[in-house]
Amino acid sequence: VDIFASAYVTSLMFYYVVDYLPAMKEEKKAKEILSPKLVSLYLYISELLAMIEYSAKQENLLQTGNIADMDNLNIRDKVVFCKKRSFKNGVATGTAPHSYNLLKDCNKYRTLILDTCGAISCTLSFSYCDTQVIHIISEIQLSELLRMLPKPDDFMLQFDFVDTTFLGLGEGYQHLRSVCNELSSFVDPRLGCEMIDI
């Protein structure tokens, strides 16, 4: 019994020194390296969702509460004037006049989001991240909303008289919103925004 007990204690100490402590140091290092990138990612997603939501409200698409109504949103090359209310950790920090072009800015933020996810996943310490963060990054990269958002040079958008809608846009929006909420627990400060009427 003494031999087995001492062998168990020795193996436990070996595991603690050789495996557990280095892994904990790498996790701490990964958190320090990736924290600013996660903040930027959260901000980009918040901005994208705020533009889409405000545009849907302007077209009276969210009145029923049915997220599928958002499938009828027209994403056009048109400037929208509004006010932008900024938030830091859920507290409003200010309001300022704002304008955006839904088509071009959605494309811009999609690129920023995917590039940031790529930079995060290519970081050497990424494998030491919390498994939930790894899952969230994967969910964002596979997002249906980001996949279906049109590019400014899409052929169908060249015709102003054609209403171009995207089946599943509402579900994609809702999914990315829930992923963003999951990401919020790993982000400090949580920088976000919403668009409101002038």
Residue pairs with C-beta under 8 A, 6 or more apart in sequence:
23 128
26 125
26 128
27 128
27 129
27 130
29 125
29 128
30 123
30 125
30 126
30 128
30 129
31 129
33 123
33 125
34 120
34 123
34 125
34 126
34 129
34 133
35 187
35 188
37 116
37 119
37 120
37 123
38 120
38 133
38 183
38 186
38 187
39 187
39 188
39 189
39 190
39 191
40 112
40 116
41 113
41 116
41 117
41 120
41 140
41 183
42 180
42 183
42 184
42 187
42 190
42 191
42 192
43 191
43 192
43 193
44 109
44 112
44 113
44 116
45 109
45 113
45 140
45 176
45 179
45 180
45 183
46 180
46 191
46 192
46 193
47 109
47 193
48 105
48 106
48 109
48 110
48 113
48 176
49 173
49 176
49 177
49 180
50 84
50 192
50 193
50 194
50 195
51 80
51 100
51 102
51 105
51 106
51 109
51 195
52 70
52 73
52 102
52 106
52 173
53 62
53 173
53 194
53 195
54 80
54 82
54 194
54 195
54 196
55 73
55 75
55 80
55 102
56 62
56 69
56 70
56 73
58 80
59 72
59 73
59 74
61 69
61 70
61 72
61 73
62 69
62 70
63 69
66 170
67 170
67 171
67 173
67 174
68 170
68 171
69 170
70 169
70 170
70 173
71 165
71 166
71 167
71 168
71 169
71 170
72 165
73 165
73 166
73 169
74 163
74 164
74 165
75 102
75 103
75 106
75 149
75 150
75 157
75 164
75 166
76 102
76 103
76 157
76 164
77 101
77 103
77 104
77 152
77 157
78 101
78 102
78 103
79 99
79 100
79 101
80 99
80 100
80 101
80 102
81 97
81 98
81 99
81 198
82 98
82 99
82 100
82 195
82 196
82 197
82 198
83 95
83 96
83 97
83 98
83 195
83 196
83 197
83 198
84 95
84 96
84 97
84 98
84 193
84 194
84 195
84 196
85 92
85 94
85 95
85 193
85 194
85 195
85 196
86 92
86 93
86 94
86 95
86 96
86 191
86 192
86 193
87 93
87 190
87 191
87 192
87 193
87 194
88 189
88 190
88 191
89 188
89 189
89 190
90 190
95 196
97 198
98 195
100 195
103 150
103 152
103 157
104 152
106 149
106 150
107 149
107 150
107 151
107 152
110 146
110 149
113 140
113 146
114 141
114 146
117 137
117 140
117 141
118 141
120 126
120 137
121 137
121 141
126 134
127 134
130 186
132 182
132 186
133 186
136 179
136 182
136 183
136 186
139 175
139 179
140 146
140 176
140 179
143 172
143 175
143 176
143 179
144 168
144 171
144 172
144 175
145 169
145 172
145 173
145 175
145 176
146 172
146 176
147 172
148 166
148 168
148 169
148 172
149 166
150 156
150 157
150 164
150 166
154 164
156 162
156 164
157 164
184 190
